[in-house]
């Protein structure tokens, strides 16, 4: 069977007799079709139900921590682990085994359910409404009941999901962007189900395709590659695992016949490092969950333990330097990673240790330090906002410039390809014979045509039966846009054409966010929202509520599209059905709207939001930005500091662009440093800014968690190395096994950290329920 395409004839690989293929022929000439694994169930309601249940727990946890400190996590790795454990325990009752594709659907459902507090603006936009002055409200409804909250959530839920579907072809199939968290989740699922590492399997694909781990060692994306700030943008787990694995991309490759080879023909160097049993992982998760939940109960009945004055009473009472010994914050630090937490700590020291006392003592912020309006907390918040905007906008600009360049290259390549003369005759049979001859090495295609052929097959997608139909995508996008326009008009009396502009602006910003996420694991949704606020200051001048709503629409679109793309990357690596994942995402998102709205009502019934227990710091960030772009003045003497910090964090992403293009070893005078090390520790503006707008008690425990995990990892590695050398292990063997050991330790650290986060979040919600129904 043959079909014509461009200047060559595409031949089905299945139509070529196996004995006519020479194993020595480069794989670039062999068609490579990406297939969905039809030997296992793709979509099952049992996977969806478990995903909804676990996603609900994650949703409660994310809402709690989001209102406390702005921290939201996807928890995709944790969802796949818990889902596997549930079905493993029920294994003897199942007629059909629980497979990897079902696990993909389960974690897609759980992630969609878990992230609604951020996507729906429940931790930022809605609390910001409660901080508005009467003259800023102007008669607009800002206090929403349960039905209105659900309608608001539904207005933001769909268009980002529908818009993500067309992006899959370009970002995952053609460009094969890494999406590190999605790749890490695929690796976790593969380990749980005893499947080969899917990133290593990509080594068998045609030239030009590389695994996520390989790509991480040679990034040329123009953005600083780091563990992203999970408080804003999602789950940082992927980078922590990928960082351990990308040192030796062949480790664990399925090419080794016994699992101990190095994948390069040297079978004398064993690579096997026994993985931790799933039962051990689950027990570790449960123990961490209980310990963290116990702390939550202790802090509830004895509030003094939630703010320990370890630096003295004066620093505690006057300057807000306390320690909250919460295991959940330690877990957040482990998940975020050491570099991110270090830069958060630097931001906290600069903001609360230098700038806050300066503003207070100079009389620029004479009120109480913790006061948002007259105190130094509100004064330094502007510097935090400047840093976030500067880094986010310049990073988005670099992504946009790269995308424009790539589009130009693609168009130029297409035009050039069409101008080439047809090297084949019109006779399909003769063309088939010519192609078969080229496979045997007697008549080869020229380099340009070979490249075209290879790239075409790299772009092969799954069978259309497993894709979301185009008419569903575009009809759904149009319908969800109309739904958003109608609901926003009904609730906030914002003209429909303004909402339409907000959605149309959100879509290209979501493209940039998805690309940044795929390359760096950083989805700058906060910066995307701020860009929309700037634009709408000109469209709706003086309308603070409308400005907040427009920012929320842009953030929701980028967040939903980014989450789905991470999940689609996981599914692509595991040969799962994109259509099944899309359905799971829709179910989880809709279900989460009603769950999150109810939880938000309960939190407002028990606590003051924003208030001492739940300060909702991101709400103040949103509101300050809305006021600034609508002409409100800055606090006194803050402008020079804003300028300096903005310039610094504009320069850093630009400098990172040149570092990405540098050699693997960089010489800085007398210093020699590896590029990967410099990139890992490169300053993170988002992390720095969060260290400023959060009080030190949140940051300190996160840093302690990250530092503790790093120290434990080094201790385990040092002990194992000493043990191996004592029994005469060759250095070459150890150098190959060490990255695998670090990867295993990192995985266990993430699992324990997840237990810490889930424990306090879940117990806190049950405490909330007891208080709500006791009133």
Secondary structure, 3 states (H helix, E strand, C coil): CEEEECCEEEECHHHCCHHHCCCCCCHHHCCCCCCCCCCCCCCCHHHHHHHHHHHHHHHHHHHHHHHHHCCCCCCHHHHHHHHHHHHHHCHHHCCCCCCHHHHHHHHHHHHHHHCHHHHCCCCCHHHHHCCCCHHHHCCCCCCCCHHHHHHHHHHHHCHHHHHHHHHHHHHHHHCCCCCHHHHHHHHHHHHHCCCCCHHHHHHHCCCCCCCHHHHHCCCCCCCCCCCCCHHHHCCCHHHHHHHHHCCCCCCCCCCCCCCCCCCCCCCCCCCCCCCCCHHHHHHHHHHHHHHHHHHHHHHHHCHHHHCECCCCHHHHHCCCCCECCCHHHHHHHHHHCHHHHHHHHHHHHHHHHHHHHHHHHCCCCCCCCCCCCCCHHHHHHHHHHHHHHHHHHHHHHHHHHHHHHHHHHHHHHHHHHHHCCCCCCCCHHHHHHHHHHHHCCCCCCCHHHHHHHHHHHHCCCCCHHHCCCHHHHHHHHHHHHHHHHHHHHHHHCCCHHHHHHHHHHHHHHHHHHHHHHHHHCCCCHHHHHHHHHHHHHHHCCCCHHHHHHHHHHHHHHHHHHHHHHHHHHHHHHCCCCHHHHHHHHHHHHHHHHHHHHHHHHHHHHHCCECCCCECCHHHHHHHHHHHHHCCCCCCCCCHHHHHHHHHHHHHHHHHHHHHHCCCCEEEECCEEEEHHHHHHCCCCHHHHHHHHHCCHHHHHHHHHHHHHHHHHHHHHHHHHHHHHHHCCCCHHHHHHHHHHHHHHHHHHHHHHHHHHHHHHHHHHHHHHHHHHHHC
